[in-house]
Amino acid sequence: MSMVRKSGIYENISKRRWEYWLVKNSDIKIMVSWLQWGSSEEEYKKWEENCLISKVG
């Protein structure tokens, strides 16, 4: 995850989860939220929607 270049959802294979990163510039990268693999599709969609809302707002 050291190569995060823009805000968005990334897969962290080593931790087996999805992560939502907010990138302000090359020096400021913040993991805002994460969701474990194995979550239901419904949980993923809710989580993804919340990430997109936080990106806009």
C-alpha positions as CSV (number, residue, x, y, z in Angstrom):
1,M,0.0,0.0,0.0
2,S,3.0,2.3,-0.1
3,M,2.2,3.3,-3.7
4,V,-1.2,5.0,-3.1
5,R,-1.5,7.7,-5.7
6,K,-5.1,8.9,-5.5
7,S,-8.1,8.7,-3.3
8,G,-10.2,5.6,-3.7
9,I,-10.7,2.0,-2.7
10,Y,-7.8,-0.4,-2.9
11,E,-7.3,-4.1,-2.2
12,N,-4.8,-4.9,0.5
13,I,-3.9,-8.5,-0.3
14,S,-1.6,-9.0,2.7
15,K,-4.4,-8.0,5.2
16,R,-7.2,-9.5,3.1
17,R,-9.3,-6.4,3.1
18,W,-10.5,-3.4,1.1
19,E,-9.2,0.0,2.2
20,Y,-10.5,3.5,1.4
21,W,-7.6,6.0,1.2
22,L,-7.9,9.8,1.1
23,V,-4.9,11.4,-0.6
24,K,-4.3,15.1,-0.1
25,N,-0.9,15.2,-1.7
26,S,2.2,13.0,-2.0
27,D,3.0,13.5,1.7
28,I,-0.5,13.1,3.2
29,K,-2.2,9.7,2.7
30,I,-4.9,8.7,5.2
31,M,-6.6,5.4,5.4
32,V,-10.2,6.4,6.2
33,S,-11.9,3.1,6.4
34,W,-11.5,-0.6,5.7
35,L,-13.7,-3.7,5.2
36,Q,-12.7,-7.3,5.6
37,W,-12.8,-9.7,2.7
38,G,-15.6,-12.2,3.2
39,S,-18.2,-9.5,4.0
40,S,-21.5,-9.8,2.1
41,E,-22.0,-8.1,-1.2
42,E,-24.7,-5.9,0.5
43,E,-22.2,-4.9,3.2
44,Y,-19.6,-4.1,0.6
45,K,-22.1,-1.9,-1.4
46,K,-23.1,0.0,1.7
47,W,-19.4,0.5,2.6
48,E,-18.5,1.6,-0.9
49,E,-21.4,4.1,-1.0
50,N,-20.3,5.6,2.4
51,C,-16.8,6.0,1.0
52,L,-18.0,7.8,-2.1
53,I,-20.2,10.1,0.0
54,S,-17.3,10.9,2.3
55,K,-15.2,11.7,-0.8
56,V,-17.8,14.2,-2.1
57,G,-18.7,15.7,1.3
